[in-house]
Amino acid sequence: MIFVKILRPVIKNISSSCRQCTFIRHFSSRTFDYDLVVIGGGSGGLACAKEAVGLGAKVAVLDFVTPSPRGTKWGLGGTCVNVGCIPKKLMHQASLLGEGIHDAQAYGWTVNPEEVAIKWSAVTEAVQNHIKSVNWVTRVDLRDKKVEYVNGLGYFKDPHNVVAVMKNGTERVLNAKHIVIAVGGRPRYPDIPGAIEYGITSDDIFSMPTPPGKTLVVGAGYIGLECAGFLKGFGYDATVMVRSIVLRGFDQQMADIVSSAMIEKGINFLFKTIPTSVEKTSDGRYLVKYRSNEGAEGSDVYDTVLFAIGRTALTDDLRLENAGVKVNEENKKIPVNEREETNVDGIYAVGDVIDGRPELTPVAILAGRLLARRVIGNGQDLMDYRDVATTVFTPLEYGCVGMSEEAAVKEFGEENVEVFHAYYKPTEFFVPQKSVRYCYLKSVALREGDQKVLGLHYVGPVAGEVIQGFAAAVKCGLTMKILMNTVGIHPTTAEEFTRLNITKRSGVDPTPASCCS
């Protein structure tokens, strides 16, 4: 306070234009305990908090993990670090390594196939050890950057006061000029008998103390398919129950290819089917009863029932009504404008909690950083939610950026859209004679002029690595003329995009005669 009193008369004599600097603005006009309080310690919230501190703000982050119905809980870092992207990718990699050991025989390595097996306790321990190290590094990073970490469950007292409920039940009020809601979401359970009591979700699968065994995955979004994929790769029987369609929101031709490739791998699918109940059997397993859309009933017994039917935004505990923040009552998400502002001045939201935006970690991170620059600094850049690339880490991966074929046709009309496509043969698949039946890619483009690319889709090895570079190109206005005049790196699978020349409209067979045709 003495420091501020000394500065105040000096500040009054400084020109108004100079007062725009962050340092002077905060020390001359702050009437709140904090410039910014972030509710939620996930990727988006942490990115926003750290960016704000770097701009001179005083910032606090609230984070609290309510245990799952199975009792699973975790440390700082949010869904991605603890029960999402990171453990999922590690499990996927473990699965691919197992497949690679078998492939190695064809390349001359001496391998005893009977000795190739996953040890569930070892893989979960390795994954959890990595996650705990990330939790620790995150805590240290916040301390080093002078972000105050509050391990408490937050709720609104009013538009400028957030109450943190601590582990011991005591409450602490944090007064802030700006508040960012970044609480994300948690998996939903179906409203059927036994679901919560006997089922698990992605919150639990990565730290299960015992092997999952024969597993039913209910839900065919990317989380469900990825879990079924690595479980099958580990040697467990895996079944996916699909209520309506696979990978809703994605290009449906590519979704069909992904599910067909999974079936070829030995993963079972129950299409157009929903569970009706889960019961525990006398031997400790689970009897799942289900019904098809046509009304046919059936049942089977599983060791694990994993629900991946979507996520619910964690807004119920925030008491948003105290601050006057509006919520979409259907999905519990928060509507925001292009500046991530809610309907209440000084209250913002980023990440999976906001309505109508991609639920992806990198989206939340960039949106959080840009928000901090606007709120604390003098930034004006807005988050661009268009053409966001993503990858589904199924056994044969699917990466995409931009519009699906269906979306392009709906917006521009079928007569104005050209689809270039091809099957291809990854060189590394030849020696072990792996199936290339589902290695496929396509470019959705406009028909006229240089044919601007609207969307790129790829099913095959290392899809995330392949699609990332092309995502930047799409952002820069990639056209088919540019793509066709780009020299590919041979022999790679990514180069297949530069060789696209057959259109669906032509009716020509897109299957190549050789790897270099």
Secondary structure, DSSP 8 states (H G I E B T S, - for coil): -HHHHHHHHHHHTS-TTGGGSHHHHHHHH--SSEEEEEE--SHHHHHHHHHHHHTT--EEEE------TT-----TTHHHHHHSHHHHHHHHHHHHHHHHHHHHHHTT----GGG----HHHHHHHHHHHHHHHHHHHHHHHHHTT-EEE-EEEEEEETTEEEEEETTS-EEEEEEEEEEE---EEE---SSTTHHHH-B-HHHHTT-SS---SEEEE--SHHHHHHHHHHHHTT--EEEE-SS-SSTTS-HHHHHHHHHHHHHTT-EEETTEEEEEEEE-TTS-EEEEEEETTS-EEEEEESEEEE-S-EEES-GGG-GGGTT----TTT--B---TTSB-SSTTEEE-GGGBTTS---HHHHHHHHHHHHHHHTSS-------SS--EEE-SSSEEEEEE--HHHHHHHH-GGGEEEEEEE---HHHHTTT---TT-EEEEEEESSTT-BEEEEEEEETTHHHHHHHHHHHHHTT-BHHHHHTS---TT-SGGGGGG---BGGGT-----SSTT-
